[in-house]
Amino acid sequence: MLLTTLETELRSQIRALIECGELPCEVLGRMWGGNETGEICSVCGKPIGSEELEFEYPIGPKTLRFQRLCHGLWQLECERAAALLKSSVGPLKE
């Protein structure tokens, strides 16, 4: 898979946000998707435009919001982090 410069930059940003605790990787419960609201994307910091789909995850007093590309890349980075963790721990022994 050939990543664009934008995707590479966003994935790096997402990894940093996950590492510092700004973005979680666990299942967040409910997710809302729909037309944009003009809010700021939790990954790239840009307003979610009128031509875009917005994904929202309410987490206590905070709501994470994502543009479609940022949402998809966040999910991929969470899968990547889980795979790395699993490979570093190895199989569970009983």
VMD Tcl script that builds the backbone (N, CA, C; Angstrom):
set m [mol new atoms 282]
animate dup $m
set s [atomselect $m all]
$s set {name element resname resid chain x y z} {
  {N N MET 1 A 0.849 -1.179 0.000}
  {CA C MET 1 A 0.000 0.000 0.000}
  {C C MET 1 A 0.896 1.243 0.000}
  {N N LEU 2 A 0.662 2.112 -0.956}
  {CA C LEU 2 A 1.432 3.336 -1.074}
  {C C LEU 2 A 0.687 4.456 -0.354}
  {N N LEU 3 A 1.326 5.018 0.664}
  {CA C LEU 3 A 0.708 6.098 1.422}
  {C C LEU 3 A 1.094 7.441 0.842}
  {N N THR 4 A 0.156 8.359 0.834}
  {CA C THR 4 A 0.463 9.717 0.421}
  {C C THR 4 A 1.200 10.417 1.563}
  {N N THR 5 A 1.797 11.535 1.259}
  {CA C THR 5 A 2.481 12.323 2.287}
  {C C THR 5 A 1.491 12.729 3.376}
  {N N LEU 6 A 0.282 13.114 2.983}
  {CA C LEU 6 A -0.737 13.513 3.959}
  {C C LEU 6 A -1.064 12.353 4.888}
  {N N GLU 7 A -1.276 11.158 4.340}
  {CA C GLU 7 A -1.590 9.997 5.169}
  {C C GLU 7 A -0.442 9.661 6.111}
  {N N THR 8 A 0.768 9.751 5.621}
  {CA C THR 8 A 1.942 9.483 6.459}
  {C C THR 8 A 2.005 10.477 7.612}
  {N N GLU 9 A 1.776 11.749 7.329}
  {CA C GLU 9 A 1.799 12.784 8.365}
  {C C GLU 9 A 0.676 12.568 9.380}
  {N N LEU 10 A -0.515 12.244 8.885}
  {CA C LEU 10 A -1.648 12.030 9.789}
  {C C LEU 10 A -1.421 10.806 10.672}
  {N N ARG 11 A -0.871 9.732 10.111}
  {CA C ARG 11 A -0.617 8.533 10.914}
  {C C ARG 11 A 0.416 8.825 12.003}
  {N N SER 12 A 1.416 9.614 11.675}
  {CA C SER 12 A 2.417 10.008 12.666}
  {C C SER 12 A 1.762 10.838 13.778}
  {N N GLN 13 A 0.904 11.754 13.381}
  {CA C GLN 13 A 0.178 12.599 14.346}
  {C C GLN 13 A -0.703 11.734 15.243}
  {N N ILE 14 A -1.388 10.767 14.650}
  {CA C ILE 14 A -2.272 9.886 15.407}
  {C C ILE 14 A -1.472 9.071 16.417}
  {N N ARG 15 A -0.328 8.516 15.995}
  {CA C ARG 15 A 0.509 7.741 16.927}
  {C C ARG 15 A 0.937 8.607 18.106}
  {N N ALA 16 A 1.298 9.851 17.831}
  {CA C ALA 16 A 1.702 10.767 18.906}
  {C C ALA 16 A 0.532 11.048 19.846}
  {N N LEU 17 A -0.661 11.247 19.290}
  {CA C LEU 17 A -1.841 11.517 20.117}
  {C C LEU 17 A -2.227 10.300 20.959}
  {N N ILE 18 A -2.034 9.110 20.415}
  {CA C ILE 18 A -2.311 7.886 21.178}
  {C C ILE 18 A -1.299 7.745 22.307}
  {N N GLU 19 A -0.025 7.967 21.997}
  {CA C GLU 19 A 1.042 7.822 22.994}
  {C C GLU 19 A 0.887 8.792 24.159}
  {N N CYS 20 A 0.418 10.005 23.877}
  {CA C CYS 20 A 0.276 10.983 24.966}
  {C C CYS 20 A -1.092 10.908 25.638}
  {N N GLY 21 A -1.956 9.984 25.193}
  {CA C GLY 21 A -3.241 9.792 25.843}
  {C C GLY 21 A -4.378 10.665 25.337}
  {N N GLU 22 A -4.134 11.451 24.298}
  {CA C GLU 22 A -5.194 12.307 23.755}
  {C C GLU 22 A -6.218 11.514 22.959}
  {N N LEU 23 A -5.775 10.426 22.320}
  {CA C LEU 23 A -6.675 9.543 21.584}
  {C C LEU 23 A -6.588 8.145 22.182}
  {N N PRO 24 A -7.724 7.550 22.475}
  {CA C PRO 24 A -7.716 6.181 22.983}
  {C C PRO 24 A -7.676 5.181 21.829}
  {N N CYS 25 A -7.410 3.937 22.154}
  {CA C CYS 25 A -7.502 2.858 21.162}
  {C C CYS 25 A -8.528 1.810 21.569}
  {N N GLU 26 A -9.100 1.939 22.743}
  {CA C GLU 26 A -10.098 0.973 23.159}
  {C C GLU 26 A -11.447 1.313 22.533}
  {N N VAL 27 A -12.336 0.340 22.536}
  {CA C VAL 27 A -13.674 0.553 22.003}
  {C C VAL 27 A -14.345 1.639 22.843}
  {N N LEU 28 A -14.921 2.595 22.170}
  {CA C LEU 28 A -15.443 3.767 22.865}
  {C C LEU 28 A -16.939 3.720 23.129}
  {N N GLY 29 A -17.574 2.598 22.901}
  {CA C GLY 29 A -19.019 2.547 23.104}
  {C C GLY 29 A -19.741 3.018 21.863}
  {N N ARG 30 A -20.534 4.033 22.001}
  {CA C ARG 30 A -21.329 4.474 20.867}
  {C C ARG 30 A -20.581 5.485 20.001}
  {N N MET 31 A -20.910 5.436 18.727}
  {CA C MET 31 A -20.316 6.353 17.754}
  {C C MET 31 A -21.464 6.928 16.936}
  {N N TRP 32 A -21.356 8.204 16.657}
  {CA C TRP 32 A -22.349 8.863 15.828}
  {C C TRP 32 A -21.673 9.273 14.529}
  {N N GLY 33 A -22.375 9.139 13.454}
  {CA C GLY 33 A -21.858 9.593 12.165}
  {C C GLY 33 A -22.941 10.372 11.454}
  {N N GLY 34 A -22.527 11.379 10.728}
  {CA C GLY 34 A -23.523 12.156 9.999}
  {C C GLY 34 A -22.900 13.336 9.306}
  {N N ASN 35 A -23.761 14.231 8.899}
  {CA C ASN 35 A -23.297 15.431 8.206}
  {C C ASN 35 A -22.441 16.277 9.133}
  {N N GLU 36 A -21.558 17.000 8.527}
  {CA C GLU 36 A -20.626 17.833 9.292}
  {C C GLU 36 A -21.355 18.836 10.170}
  {N N THR 37 A -20.654 19.265 11.213}
  {CA C THR 37 A -21.196 20.301 12.095}
  {C C THR 37 A -20.282 21.519 12.144}
  {N N GLY 38 A -19.175 21.467 11.386}
  {CA C GLY 38 A -18.217 22.562 11.402}
  {C C GLY 38 A -17.247 22.493 12.564}
  {N N GLU 39 A -17.341 21.417 13.351}
  {CA C GLU 39 A -16.436 21.250 14.494}
  {C C GLU 39 A -15.034 20.889 14.019}
  {N N ILE 40 A -14.090 20.912 14.947}
  {CA C ILE 40 A -12.682 20.655 14.648}
  {C C ILE 40 A -12.383 19.160 14.777}
  {N N CYS 41 A -11.652 18.619 13.812}
  {CA C CYS 41 A -11.246 17.216 13.838}
  {C C CYS 41 A -10.224 17.008 14.952}
  {N N SER 42 A -10.398 15.940 15.720}
  {CA C SER 42 A -9.514 15.630 16.852}
  {C C SER 42 A -8.121 15.199 16.421}
  {N N VAL 43 A -7.938 14.874 15.152}
  {CA C VAL 43 A -6.620 14.464 14.662}
  {C C VAL 43 A -5.891 15.622 13.991}
  {N N CYS 44 A -6.476 16.157 12.935}
  {CA C CYS 44 A -5.755 17.148 12.127}
  {C C CYS 44 A -5.973 18.586 12.580}
  {N N GLY 45 A -6.982 18.823 13.424}
  {CA C GLY 45 A -7.222 20.170 13.930}
  {C C GLY 45 A -7.910 21.101 12.946}
  {N N LYS 46 A -8.401 20.550 11.829}
  {CA C LYS 46 A -9.084 21.377 10.829}
  {C C LYS 46 A -10.589 21.241 10.989}
  {N N PRO 47 A -11.331 22.292 10.601}
  {CA C PRO 47 A -12.795 22.186 10.652}
  {C C PRO 47 A -13.276 21.090 9.703}
  {N N ILE 48 A -14.295 20.369 10.118}
  {CA C ILE 48 A -14.866 19.322 9.284}
  {C C ILE 48 A -15.826 20.007 8.317}
  {N N GLY 49 A -15.488 19.976 7.039}
  {CA C GLY 49 A -16.190 20.747 6.011}
  {C C GLY 49 A -17.553 20.205 5.642}
  {N N SER 50 A -18.306 21.039 4.938}
  {CA C SER 50 A -19.687 20.712 4.581}
  {C C SER 50 A -19.790 19.527 3.633}
  {N N GLU 51 A -18.724 19.211 2.914}
  {CA C GLU 51 A -18.747 18.085 1.990}
  {C C GLU 51 A -18.300 16.781 2.651}
  {N N GLU 52 A -18.033 16.820 3.948}
  {CA C GLU 52 A -17.483 15.656 4.639}
  {C C GLU 52 A -18.463 15.022 5.612}
  {N N LEU 53 A -18.182 13.750 5.890}
  {CA C LEU 53 A -18.900 13.008 6.906}
  {C C LEU 53 A -18.136 13.181 8.213}
  {N N GLU 54 A -18.856 13.329 9.307}
  {CA C GLU 54 A -18.222 13.490 10.617}
  {C C GLU 54 A -18.551 12.290 11.495}
  {N N PHE 55 A -17.538 11.801 12.204}
  {CA C PHE 55 A -17.707 10.717 13.167}
  {C C PHE 55 A -17.476 11.287 14.558}
  {N N GLU 56 A -18.373 10.989 15.493}
  {CA C GLU 56 A -18.275 11.505 16.865}
  {C C GLU 56 A -18.303 10.372 17.879}
  {N N TYR 57 A -17.460 10.505 18.893}
  {CA C TYR 57 A -17.439 9.586 20.028}
  {C C TYR 57 A -17.522 10.410 21.302}
  {N N PRO 58 A -18.685 10.421 21.986}
  {CA C PRO 58 A -18.762 11.121 23.268}
  {C C PRO 58 A -18.050 10.309 24.353}
  {N N ILE 59 A -17.121 10.956 25.043}
  {CA C ILE 59 A -16.368 10.314 26.120}
  {C C ILE 59 A -16.444 11.236 27.327}
  {N N GLY 60 A -17.385 10.973 28.211}
  {CA C GLY 60 A -17.558 11.846 29.368}
  {C C GLY 60 A -17.845 13.260 28.916}
  {N N PRO 61 A -17.123 14.230 29.464}
  {CA C PRO 61 A -17.375 15.622 29.091}
  {C C PRO 61 A -16.757 15.997 27.739}
  {N N LYS 62 A -15.962 15.108 27.175}
  {CA C LYS 62 A -15.250 15.386 25.924}
  {C C LYS 62 A -15.882 14.600 24.774}
  {N N THR 63 A -15.847 15.166 23.578}
  {CA C THR 63 A -16.308 14.462 22.383}
  {C C THR 63 A -15.182 14.463 21.368}
  {N N LEU 64 A -14.816 13.268 20.905}
  {CA C LEU 64 A -13.830 13.153 19.832}
  {C C LEU 64 A -14.574 13.256 18.514}
  {N N ARG 65 A -14.034 14.052 17.600}
  {CA C ARG 65 A -14.646 14.231 16.281}
  {C C ARG 65 A -13.591 13.966 15.216}
  {N N PHE 66 A -14.011 13.295 14.144}
  {CA C PHE 66 A -13.082 12.934 13.086}
  {C C PHE 66 A -13.670 13.185 11.711}
  {N N GLN 67 A -12.815 13.635 10.800}
  {CA C GLN 67 A -13.140 13.599 9.388}
  {C C GLN 67 A -13.004 12.144 8.942}
  {N N ARG 68 A -13.553 11.803 7.794}
  {CA C ARG 68 A -13.537 10.415 7.333}
  {C C ARG 68 A -12.119 9.859 7.231}
  {N N LEU 69 A -11.199 10.568 6.586}
  {CA C LEU 69 A -9.829 10.073 6.423}
  {C C LEU 69 A -9.160 9.898 7.781}
  {N N CYS 70 A -9.269 10.885 8.646}
  {CA C CYS 70 A -8.640 10.805 9.967}
  {C C CYS 70 A -9.225 9.659 10.787}
  {N N HIS 71 A -10.520 9.437 10.680}
  {CA C HIS 71 A -11.176 8.349 11.406}
  {C C HIS 71 A -10.628 7.000 10.938}
  {N N GLY 72 A -10.557 6.807 9.636}
  {CA C GLY 72 A -10.043 5.549 9.104}
  {C C GLY 72 A -8.600 5.297 9.483}
  {N N LEU 73 A -7.772 6.328 9.416}
  {CA C LEU 73 A -6.359 6.182 9.784}
  {C C LEU 73 A -6.202 5.928 11.280}
  {N N TRP 74 A -7.037 6.550 12.094}
  {CA C TRP 74 A -7.015 6.302 13.547}
  {C C TRP 74 A -7.321 4.836 13.827}
  {N N GLN 75 A -8.339 4.288 13.154}
  {CA C GLN 75 A -8.676 2.878 13.340}
  {C C GLN 75 A -7.506 1.979 12.929}
  {N N LEU 76 A -6.862 2.300 11.800}
  {CA C LEU 76 A -5.714 1.510 11.348}
  {C C LEU 76 A -4.561 1.571 12.349}
  {N N GLU 77 A -4.310 2.752 12.896}
  {CA C GLU 77 A -3.221 2.889 13.865}
  {C C GLU 77 A -3.529 2.141 15.161}
  {N N CYS 78 A -4.792 2.089 15.544}
  {CA C CYS 78 A -5.161 1.318 16.739}
  {C C CYS 78 A -4.964 -0.173 16.482}
  {N N GLU 79 A -5.314 -0.635 15.282}
  {CA C GLU 79 A -5.083 -2.039 14.926}
  {C C GLU 79 A -3.585 -2.335 14.917}
  {N N ARG 80 A -2.808 -1.413 14.394}
  {CA C ARG 80 A -1.350 -1.563 14.342}
  {C C ARG 80 A -0.782 -1.655 15.763}
  {N N ALA 81 A -1.234 -0.775 16.650}
  {CA C ALA 81 A -0.754 -0.767 18.033}
  {C C ALA 81 A -1.113 -2.074 18.732}
  {N N ALA 82 A -2.318 -2.592 18.495}
  {CA C ALA 82 A -2.743 -3.848 19.110}
  {C C ALA 82 A -1.896 -5.009 18.598}
  {N N ALA 83 A -1.593 -5.011 17.309}
  {CA C ALA 83 A -0.768 -6.075 16.735}
  {C C ALA 83 A 0.650 -6.021 17.290}
  {N N LEU 84 A 1.198 -4.823 17.434}
  {CA C LEU 84 A 2.541 -4.678 18.001}
  {C C LEU 84 A 2.579 -5.158 19.446}
  {N N LEU 85 A 1.551 -4.804 20.204}
  {CA C LEU 85 A 1.475 -5.236 21.598}
  {C C LEU 85 A 1.380 -6.757 21.683}
  {N N LYS 86 A 0.547 -7.326 20.842}
  {CA C LYS 86 A 0.373 -8.779 20.840}
  {C C LYS 86 A 1.672 -9.489 20.466}
  {N N SER 87 A 2.394 -8.964 19.485}
  {CA C SER 87 A 3.638 -9.607 19.061}
  {C C SER 87 A 4.739 -9.453 20.099}
  {N N SER 88 A 4.708 -8.376 20.877}
  {CA C SER 88 A 5.734 -8.186 21.901}
  {C C SER 88 A 5.471 -9.031 23.145}
  {N N VAL 89 A 4.203 -9.330 23.402}
  {CA C VAL 89 A 3.828 -10.140 24.554}
  {C C VAL 89 A 3.961 -11.616 24.223}
  {N N GLY 90 A 3.640 -11.973 22.990}
  {CA C GLY 90 A 3.694 -13.370 22.582}
  {C C GLY 90 A 2.449 -14.111 23.024}
  {N N PRO 91 A 2.349 -15.380 22.701}
  {CA C PRO 91 A 1.153 -16.151 23.071}
  {C C PRO 91 A 1.066 -16.363 24.578}
  {N N LEU 92 A -0.154 -16.368 25.063}
  {CA C LEU 92 A -0.381 -16.604 26.489}
  {C C LEU 92 A -0.184 -18.087 26.800}
  {N N LYS 93 A 0.474 -18.376 27.900}
  {CA C LYS 93 A 0.678 -19.761 28.320}
  {C C LYS 93 A -0.221 -20.043 29.511}
  {N N GLU 94 A -0.734 -21.233 29.536}
  {CA C GLU 94 A -1.610 -21.608 30.657}
  {C C GLU 94 A -0.875 -22.453 31.648}
}
mol reanalyze $m
mol bondsrecalc $m
mol representation Tube
mol addrep $m
